[in-house]
Amino acid sequence: MLGGKTDPYNTLAVLNMNPPVVREVTLKKEYSFQYENFVLSSQHELYLVLAKDGSSVSAPKFRFSIFKYGSPNDEARGSHPLAKFGLGLYGLYQVDNSPWIHELMVANRIHPRHQDSMFADRKHFVACFQDVMLEVVCREFEEIEIEESALLAVLHAELLCLE
């Protein structure tokens, strides 16, 4: 039990799953993973904006299925179910044998054309900062440099969809 709640990762044996393996991702650039970050998301792409140098913006870009953004912060990160599998306080991590991907796969089995193999290419990433964390399940991930104007064009295109 963690904080009075059942630890969902204690059910791995019941799910016939190997335990998760959490490993830090080495990025092209070094980022502080402290305070400054924000997420820009459409229905399919998510940008984790980490740095700006002049008009150039650095951002991991995810072609995602689902994401969570918020708590726990670094002071409560030990309560996160992946902490005992190596999730650190700061940085970007990839989770192999992800229970979250397994949970999504099992939930999708209700779909008449579901195949477990549809989830074989899914990846689970966790970005840990001081005040927040981002968890993403995605098919593709790349570290990009994008011009501020191009990032604003992404936002503008999404806003046009609302008209």
Backbone torsions as a table, in degrees:
resi	resn	phi	psi	omega
1	MET	NA	139.8	177.9
2	LEU	-122.8	118.0	177.6
3	GLY	58.1	33.0	179.2
4	GLY	82.9	1.1	-179.9
5	LYS	-112.2	151.2	177.0
6	THR	-68.8	135.0	178.8
7	ASP	-78.4	112.9	-177.3
8	PRO	-63.2	-20.4	-178.4
9	TYR	-83.8	-5.1	172.6
10	ASN	-74.6	-11.6	-179.2
11	THR	-89.0	9.3	-177.1
12	LEU	-58.5	-40.0	179.9
13	ALA	-64.1	-40.1	178.7
14	VAL	-64.1	-37.2	-179.7
15	LEU	-81.0	-3.3	-177.7
16	ASN	58.2	46.9	-178.5
17	MET	-116.3	149.5	168.9
18	ASN	-73.7	153.3	178.8
19	PRO	-65.9	153.0	177.9
20	PRO	-63.4	151.8	173.7
21	VAL	-121.2	118.8	-178.3
22	VAL	-107.5	125.7	179.8
23	ARG	-134.5	143.6	-179.9
24	GLU	-73.2	139.9	179.3
25	VAL	-94.0	130.1	175.9
26	THR	-88.9	120.8	179.8
27	LEU	-96.1	164.2	-179.9
28	LYS	-64.2	-37.7	-179.8
29	LYS	-112.3	160.1	176.8
30	GLU	-96.7	128.3	179.5
31	TYR	-119.9	152.9	-176.4
32	SER	-77.0	-25.7	-176.4
33	PHE	50.0	40.8	175.7
34	GLN	-102.8	-105.1	-171.6
35	TYR	-89.8	-52.9	-163.6
36	GLU	-80.4	112.9	173.4
37	ASN	-164.6	158.6	167.3
38	PHE	-156.8	162.3	-176.7
39	VAL	-111.4	133.2	170.2
40	LEU	-119.9	122.4	-173.9
41	SER	-134.8	138.8	166.9
42	SER	-102.2	-162.6	177.6
43	GLN	-76.5	-13.2	-174.9
44	HIS	-131.1	-24.0	-177.5
45	GLU	-123.1	141.2	179.0
46	LEU	-128.5	131.0	175.9
47	TYR	-110.0	125.3	173.5
48	LEU	-101.0	98.2	-173.9
49	VAL	-79.0	119.3	-174.1
50	LEU	-112.8	-26.9	-175.7
51	ALA	-157.8	155.7	176.2
52	LYS	-138.4	129.6	177.9
53	ASP	-129.6	103.9	-173.7
54	GLY	66.5	-121.8	178.1
55	SER	-100.0	3.8	-179.4
56	SER	-94.8	130.3	-178.4
57	VAL	-113.9	133.2	177.6
58	SER	-100.9	129.2	-176.5
59	ALA	-156.6	126.7	163.0
60	PRO	-64.2	136.5	-179.6
61	LYS	-118.1	129.2	-177.1
62	PHE	-118.2	132.0	167.5
63	ARG	-91.3	97.0	-162.4
64	PHE	-105.6	162.5	171.9
65	SER	-102.7	-41.5	-176.3
66	ILE	-158.8	151.4	174.8
67	PHE	-147.6	159.4	173.9
68	LYS	-127.7	139.8	179.7
69	TYR	-139.7	124.5	179.2
70	GLY	148.4	-133.8	-174.7
71	SER	-76.5	163.7	6.2
72	PRO	-86.3	154.6	174.5
73	ASN	-81.5	-178.2	-174.7
74	ASP	-64.4	-29.2	-179.3
75	GLU	-71.8	-23.3	-179.7
76	ALA	-112.7	7.6	-174.3
77	ARG	-61.2	-25.8	178.2
78	GLY	-62.2	-17.8	178.7
79	SER	-83.5	-11.2	180.0
80	HIS	-68.6	135.8	-177.5
81	PRO	-57.0	-25.2	-180.0
82	LEU	-86.8	-6.5	-179.2
83	ALA	-58.0	-40.7	-177.9
84	LYS	-73.9	-5.7	177.7
85	PHE	-107.1	10.0	174.1
86	GLY	111.2	5.4	177.1
87	LEU	-64.7	123.5	-177.2
88	GLY	-88.4	-178.6	-178.6
89	LEU	-79.1	-36.7	-175.4
90	TYR	-138.5	142.5	176.5
91	GLY	125.5	-176.6	177.9
92	LEU	-110.8	132.1	-175.8
93	TYR	-128.6	149.6	172.6
94	GLN	-113.7	140.3	-177.4
95	VAL	-111.9	112.0	172.5
96	ASP	-88.8	154.3	-175.7
97	ASN	56.3	45.9	-173.8
98	SER	-69.6	121.2	174.0
99	PRO	-64.0	-29.2	179.3
100	TRP	-67.2	-43.3	177.0
101	ILE	-63.5	-40.6	177.6
102	HIS	-61.3	-43.2	178.3
103	GLU	-60.3	-43.2	178.3
104	LEU	-64.1	-41.0	179.3
105	MET	-63.1	-46.4	-179.4
106	VAL	-63.4	-42.5	179.4
107	ALA	-62.8	-32.3	-177.9
108	ASN	-77.3	-11.4	-177.6
109	ARG	-62.5	-15.6	177.0
110	ILE	-70.0	-21.2	-180.0
111	HIS	-69.1	133.3	-175.4
112	PRO	-62.9	-24.8	-179.7
113	ARG	-106.5	18.9	-179.4
114	HIS	-65.4	141.8	168.1
115	GLN	-138.9	133.5	179.3
116	ASP	-55.2	-31.6	-178.1
117	SER	-62.6	-18.6	177.6
118	MET	-62.8	-18.6	-177.1
119	PHE	-102.8	2.5	-175.6
120	ALA	-64.8	-28.9	-177.4
121	ASP	-94.9	5.1	-179.2
122	ARG	-76.4	142.2	178.7
123	LYS	-125.7	147.0	-179.4
124	HIS	-116.3	120.0	177.5
125	PHE	-117.6	148.7	175.8
126	VAL	-132.5	122.6	175.3
127	ALA	-106.6	122.3	-175.6
128	CYS	-109.6	125.5	178.3
129	PHE	-122.1	-179.9	-179.7
130	GLN	-66.3	-49.0	-172.8
131	ASP	-99.4	-17.9	-176.8
132	VAL	-145.7	172.0	169.3
133	MET	-141.9	155.7	178.0
134	LEU	-121.8	128.7	172.1
135	GLU	-117.5	134.3	-176.4
136	VAL	-135.4	133.7	166.1
137	VAL	-107.1	124.2	-173.6
138	CYS	-143.1	169.1	172.7
139	ARG	-96.1	-34.9	-176.2
140	GLU	-133.5	147.4	176.8
141	PHE	-141.7	135.8	172.9
142	GLU	-149.7	146.9	175.5
143	GLU	-92.1	121.8	-174.2
144	ILE	-123.8	158.5	166.4
145	GLU	-113.5	124.3	-177.9
146	ILE	-131.8	142.1	177.0
147	GLU	-68.9	143.3	179.2
148	GLU	-51.8	-42.0	-179.6
149	SER	-62.8	-36.2	178.7
150	ALA	-69.9	-37.7	177.6
151	LEU	-67.2	-40.2	176.2
152	LEU	-65.3	-32.8	176.8
153	ALA	-65.8	-35.6	175.1
154	VAL	-61.4	-47.5	178.2
155	LEU	-60.6	-45.2	-179.4
156	HIS	-61.2	-43.7	179.6
157	ALA	-60.5	-40.2	178.7
158	GLU	-67.8	-39.0	177.6
159	LEU	-64.4	-35.2	177.4
160	LEU	-62.7	-29.9	178.9
161	CYS	-65.9	-19.6	-178.9
162	LEU	-84.4	-11.5	-177.2
163	GLU	-82.1	NA	NA
